[in-house]
């Protein structure tokens, strides 16, 4: 798990890093922490971060704009806003940040939000084994954009590949149960994290520079909208 901390105040960066290490080390989680003192510095990296702690008020590029760019490229990133200015929170919620943490830090609240963020990370990043003919590969559930049945064959669609799997659709429904997926059609399952727009009959999914249109059945549309609404609300 990759964690980023971004704040122009080096003292805050150190304090956040100390709190993370103190609380995650108690639970023996594997993780790497990367620290940044500007949003531009953070955006220049080619690392895909799972959890990002970022200050709103920073010179040049503020934390909200940096968060917007990160979530546009990596929608499964969990962003926690660090702020002393609550008037920014409405804007933060609009770009689907996970939580906000006010300064000065309350350690118990910090720990609670950290553990919630970690559980949220796990819910999106279950290791998935894919059988394809005689090959066996493994990816994270967050890499799956959607699944489809085409000519009675099941395909797992990621950013880089369309993988034909020998497992049937019912297997995938069970394997993805409890994660951020929803069956929108008898032949399609989507990752809610990539859904950008839902209208009757169609869902638009976007991953980085690629877009995908997936059919939504009339029977599934209402429950799909409810699931999407719950998902969006759940990550605030």
C-alpha positions in Angstrom: 0.0 0.0 0.0 1.4 3.4 -1.0 0.6 6.4 1.2 1.4 10.1 0.3 1.5 13.0 2.6 1.5 16.5 1.1 1.7 19.7 3.1 3.9 22.8 2.6 4.5 22.7 6.4 7.3 20.2 7.1 6.3 20.0 10.7 2.8 18.8 9.7 4.2 16.3 7.3 6.4 14.8 10.0 3.5 14.8 12.5 1.2 13.0 10.0 3.9 10.5 9.2 4.5 9.8 12.9 0.8 9.2 13.5 0.4 6.9 10.6 3.5 4.8 11.6 2.4 4.7 15.2 -1.0 3.4 14.4 -0.4 1.2 11.4 2.7 -0.4 12.9 0.5 -1.6 15.8 -1.4 -3.7 13.3 1.6 -4.9 11.2 0.3 -3.6 7.9 2.7 -3.4 4.9 3.0 0.1 3.5 5.3 2.8 2.1 5.1 6.5 2.9 6.1 9.2 0.5 6.2 12.9 1.6 5.8 16.0 -0.4 5.9 19.8 0.4 4.0 20.9 -2.8 1.1 19.7 -4.9 3.2 20.0 -8.1 5.9 17.8 -6.6 3.2 15.2 -5.8 1.7 15.3 -9.3 5.1 14.8 -10.9 5.5 11.3 -9.5 4.5 8.2 -11.4 3.5 6.4 -8.3 -0.1 5.3 -7.9 -1.1 6.1 -4.3 -3.7 4.2 -2.4 -4.2 6.8 0.4 -3.3 10.5 0.2 -3.2 13.0 3.0 -3.2 16.5 1.6 -3.4 20.1 2.9 -5.8 22.4 1.2 -4.0 25.7 1.6 -0.7 25.4 -0.2 1.2 27.8 -2.5 0.9 27.5 -6.3 -1.5 24.6 -6.6 -4.0 24.1 -3.7 -4.9 20.7 -2.3 -8.3 20.6 -3.8 -7.0 21.0 -7.4 -4.3 18.4 -6.7 -6.9 16.0 -5.3 -9.2 16.6 -8.3 -6.3 15.6 -10.7 -5.3 12.6 -8.7 -8.9 11.3 -8.5 -9.4 12.0 -12.2 -6.5 9.7 -13.0 -6.8 7.2 -10.2 -10.5 7.2 -9.0 -9.8 4.4 -6.5 -7.4 6.6 -4.5 -8.6 7.4 -1.0 -8.0 11.1 -0.3 -8.1 12.6 3.2 -8.0 16.4 3.3 -6.0 18.2 6.0 -7.4 21.6 6.8 -7.8 24.4 9.4 -10.4 26.0 7.1 -13.8 24.3 7.3 -15.3 26.6 4.6 -13.5 24.5 2.0 -15.3 21.3 2.9 -18.2 21.7 0.5 -15.8 21.9 -2.4 -13.9 18.9 -1.0 -17.0 16.8 -0.8 -17.9 17.7 -4.4 -14.7 16.0 -5.7 -15.4 12.9 -3.6 -12.6 13.1 -1.0 -13.0 10.4 1.6 -12.7 12.4 4.9 -11.3 15.6 6.2 -9.0 15.9 9.2 -8.8 19.2 11.1 -5.7 20.8 12.6 -4.5 20.5 15.3 -4.9 16.8 15.2 -6.8 14.7 17.7 -5.0 11.4 17.7 -8.0 9.2 18.4 -9.9 10.8 15.6 -6.9 10.5 13.3 -6.5 6.8 14.1 -10.2 6.2 13.5 -10.1 7.9 10.1 -6.9 6.1 9.2 -8.3 2.7 10.0 -11.5 3.5 8.1 -9.4 4.5 5.1 -7.4 1.3 5.3 -10.6 -0.8 5.4 -11.9 1.2 2.5 -8.6 0.4 0.6 -9.1 -3.3 1.3 -12.6 -3.2 0.0 -11.3 -2.0 -3.3 -8.1 -4.0 -3.5 -8.9 -7.7 -3.1 -6.4 -9.9 -4.9 -8.2 -11.7 -7.7 -7.0 -14.8 -9.5 -8.0 -15.1 -13.1 -7.9 -18.4 -15.0 -7.5 -18.1 -18.7 -7.1 -21.4 -20.6 -3.9 -22.9 -19.0 -2.7 -19.6 -17.5 -3.3 -18.3 -14.0 -2.8 -14.6 -13.3 -3.5 -12.3 -10.3 -4.7 -8.7 -10.3 -6.3 -6.4 -7.7 -10.0 -5.9 -7.8 -9.5 -2.2 -8.2 -7.9 -2.9 -11.6 -11.1 -4.3 -13.0 -13.2 -1.7 -14.8 -16.0 -4.0 -15.8 -16.8 -7.6 -16.8 -18.9 -8.8 -19.7 -20.3 -11.9 -21.4 -19.6 -11.9 -25.1 -20.5 -14.9 -27.3 -21.0 -16.9 -24.1 -17.5 -16.1 -23.0 -16.7 -14.0 -19.9 -14.2 -11.2 -20.2 -12.5 -9.1 -17.5 -11.7 -5.6 -18.7 -8.8 -3.7 -17.3 -7.0 -0.6 -18.5 -4.5 -2.6 -20.4 -6.2 -5.9 -21.2 -9.5 -7.6 -22.1 -8.9 -11.0 -20.4 -11.0 -14.0 -21.4 -11.6 -16.1 -18.3 -12.7 -19.7 -18.0 -14.7 -18.9 -14.8 -18.4 -18.4 -15.3 -20.4 -15.3 -14.5 -21.8 -16.7 -11.2 -18.2 -17.3 -10.0 -17.5 -13.6 -10.6 -20.7 -12.4 -8.8 -19.6 -14.4 -5.8 -15.9 -13.3 -6.0 -16.8 -9.6 -6.2 -19.6 -9.7 -3.6 -19.1 -7.1 -0.9 -16.7 -5.0 -3.1 -17.4 -1.9 -5.2 -19.1 -3.8 -8.0 -22.7 -3.9 -9.3 -24.4 -6.1 -11.9 -26.1 -3.6 -14.2 -27.2 -6.1 -16.9 -27.4 -9.9 -17.2 -24.1 -9.7 -19.1 -22.3 -6.8 -17.4 -20.8 -6.0 -14.0 -19.2 -2.6 -13.4 -16.8 -1.2 -10.9 -18.7 1.7 -9.3 -15.4 3.5 -8.8 -15.1 4.1 -12.6 -18.7 5.2 -13.2 -18.8 8.8 -14.3 -22.4 9.1 -15.6 -25.5 6.9 -15.4 -28.6 7.4 -17.6 -31.4 5.0 -18.5 -29.9 2.3 -20.7 -26.3 3.3 -20.3 -23.4 3.8 -17.9 -20.2 5.8 -18.8 -17.0 4.5 -17.2 -13.8 6.4 -17.4 -10.3 5.1 -16.5 -7.5 7.6 -17.2 -7.7 8.5 -20.9 -10.1 5.7 -21.9 -13.9 5.6 -21.7 -16.3 2.7 -21.8 -20.1 2.6 -22.4 -21.8 -0.3 -20.7 -25.6 -1.1 -21.1 -27.8 -0.9 -18.1 -31.0 -2.9 -18.1 -34.3 -1.2 -17.3 -34.9 -3.7 -14.5 -31.5 -2.8 -12.9 -31.5 0.9 -13.4 -33.2 2.0 -10.2 -31.2 -0.3 -7.9 -28.0 0.7 -9.8 -28.7 4.4 -9.2 -29.2 3.6 -5.5 -26.0 1.6 -5.3 -24.1 4.4 -7.1 -25.6 7.0 -4.7 -24.6 4.9 -1.7 -21.1 4.4 -3.1 -20.6 8.2 -3.6 -22.0 9.0 -0.2 -19.9 6.3 1.4 -16.6 7.7 0.2 -17.2 11.1 1.7 
